[in-house]
Amino acid sequence: MIAWTRQNELVLKEIESNGSFICREQFLRAKSDTISDYYIQSYRWLTDQAKQKIDIPEGLYLPIWLALTESARLPQAPREVSLTLDVPEENLFIIDYNKWGYVLNYMYVPTDDDDERAHDEKLRQAGIVNEASLIMSTKGNMFPQFKSEILRSWPRCCVPSDNMEDNVGCVWEVRKEWILEVEEFTEN
């Protein structure tokens, strides 16, 4: 499948010299600073979900994000390159990016608008104002049924949307042989 990723120019150098690129925790930590552990925990969960559908090399748990439509491509940025890739289906994990946002915010992933309204009403009736507190704090111990319902809903983000614009791709390495085109951005 054709996909795009924007990466630091050093990523391209690594691919050219090593034949592939993988994300490393040290770079995520440098970029994300105080919220690194949060991202690592989320990405480990996503990787566990992906392993149920695709093969991921042992020890890798940090996904590389891909745009799946031209309109979803990230804009040009200094010292960045855009790679057009042809990713084999067996290496590509597609998720609904809108639903992934619910997971990142420790929220219930609804099946549809009616399900979301029903879930919100149950929380309101129980006096729960901050849904994320059910996952992030001991409040979940007081309402285990809600906490469980939220956690059980998260795999729904791993079902791609019918609208390809709502989806993103994840791979756990970028291989040199997948690269169809490299766009190096120049500053004006």
C-alpha positions in Angstrom: 0.0 0.0 0.0 1.2 3.5 -0.8 1.8 5.6 2.3 3.8 8.6 3.4 5.8 9.5 6.4 7.7 12.7 7.3 10.9 12.2 9.3 14.0 14.0 10.4 16.6 14.0 7.7 18.8 11.8 9.9 16.3 9.0 9.5 17.0 9.0 5.8 20.7 8.8 6.4 20.1 5.8 8.7 18.0 4.0 6.1 20.7 4.6 3.5 23.5 3.3 5.7 21.7 0.5 7.6 18.9 -0.5 5.1 16.1 0.3 7.6 15.0 2.6 10.4 13.4 1.8 13.7 12.2 4.2 16.4 14.4 4.3 19.6 13.2 5.1 23.0 16.0 7.5 23.7 14.8 9.8 20.8 11.2 9.5 21.9 12.3 10.5 25.4 14.3 13.5 24.1 11.3 14.7 22.0 8.5 14.0 24.5 10.4 14.8 27.8 8.0 14.6 30.8 5.3 12.7 29.0 7.5 10.0 27.5 6.3 7.3 29.9 2.7 8.1 28.9 3.5 7.6 25.2 5.6 4.5 25.8 2.7 2.9 27.7 0.2 3.8 25.0 2.5 2.6 22.2 3.2 -0.7 24.0 -0.6 -1.3 24.2 -0.9 -0.5 20.5 1.9 -2.8 19.6 0.3 -5.6 21.5 -2.9 -5.0 19.5 -1.0 -4.9 16.3 0.8 -8.2 17.0 -2.6 -9.9 16.8 -2.8 -9.0 13.1 0.8 -8.4 11.8 4.3 -9.6 12.4 6.4 -7.1 14.4 10.1 -7.7 14.9 10.9 -8.8 18.4 11.7 -6.0 20.8 10.1 -3.2 18.8 7.2 -1.3 20.4 7.4 2.3 19.0 5.4 2.7 15.9 6.3 4.9 12.9 3.2 6.8 11.8 2.1 6.9 8.2 -0.4 9.0 6.2 -2.5 6.8 4.0 -3.9 9.5 1.8 -2.1 12.4 0.1 -4.3 14.9 1.9 -3.2 13.5 5.3 0.5 14.1 4.6 2.3 16.3 7.0 3.4 19.7 5.6 7.0 20.5 4.8 9.3 21.3 7.7 12.9 22.4 8.0 15.4 19.4 8.2 12.6 17.0 7.5 12.1 14.6 4.5 8.9 13.1 3.2 9.2 9.4 2.2 6.7 7.9 -0.2 6.6 4.2 0.7 5.1 1.1 -0.8 4.4 -0.9 2.4 3.6 -4.6 2.1 0.2 -5.3 3.6 1.7 -7.8 6.1 3.8 -5.0 7.7 1.1 -2.4 7.9 -1.3 -1.9 10.8 -4.2 0.5 10.1 -6.1 2.2 12.9 -8.9 4.8 13.1 -7.0 7.9 14.2 -10.1 9.6 15.7 -10.7 6.5 17.9 -7.0 6.4 18.8 -7.5 9.9 20.3 -10.1 8.4 22.7 -7.5 5.8 23.9 -4.8 8.4 24.4 -7.3 10.4 26.5 -8.2 7.3 28.6 -11.8 7.5 27.3 -14.4 5.0 26.2 -14.3 4.3 22.4 -17.9 4.3 21.3 -19.4 2.1 18.5 -21.4 5.1 17.3 -23.0 8.4 18.5 -25.9 6.6 20.3 -23.4 4.4 22.2 -21.4 7.4 23.2 -24.5 9.2 24.5 -25.6 6.1 26.4 -22.1 5.8 28.0 -22.0 9.4 28.9 -25.4 9.2 30.5 -24.3 6.2 32.6 -21.3 8.2 33.8 -23.4 11.3 34.5 -25.9 9.2 36.6 -23.0 7.8 38.6 -21.7 11.3 39.2 -18.5 10.8 37.2 -17.4 14.1 35.7 -13.9 13.1 34.5 -14.0 9.8 32.6 -10.2 9.6 32.4 -10.0 9.5 36.3 -11.4 6.0 36.1 -8.2 4.9 34.4 -5.7 7.4 35.8 -6.6 7.3 39.5 -7.9 5.0 42.2 -11.4 6.2 41.2 -11.5 3.2 38.9 -11.4 0.9 41.9 -14.7 2.4 43.1 -16.3 1.9 39.7 -14.7 -1.2 38.3 -17.5 -1.9 35.8 -16.9 1.5 34.1 -13.1 1.1 34.1 -13.5 -2.4 32.6 -16.0 -1.1 30.0 -13.5 1.7 29.0 -10.6 -0.7 28.7 -12.6 -3.3 26.7 -13.6 -0.6 24.2 -10.1 0.4 23.3 -9.5 -2.3 20.6 -12.2 -0.6 18.5 -9.5 1.9 17.5 -7.8 -0.9 15.7 -10.7 -1.4 13.3 -10.1 0.9 10.3 -12.7 3.5 9.4 -14.6 3.0 6.2 -13.4 6.6 5.4 -9.7 6.2 4.6 -9.2 9.9 5.6 -9.8 8.9 9.2 -7.2 6.2 9.2 -3.4 6.2 9.8 -0.9 3.4 9.3 1.7 2.1 11.7 4.8 0.2 10.9 7.6 -0.7 13.3 10.4 -0.3 10.8 10.9 1.5 7.5 12.9 -0.6 5.0 15.0 0.9 2.2 13.3 -1.2 -0.4 9.9 0.3 0.5 11.0 3.8 -0.5 9.5 5.0 -3.8 10.4 8.7 -3.5 12.2 11.1 -1.2 11.2 14.7 -0.9 13.8 16.9 0.8 12.3 20.1 1.9 14.3 23.3 1.3 13.9 26.5 3.3 13.0 29.5 1.2 
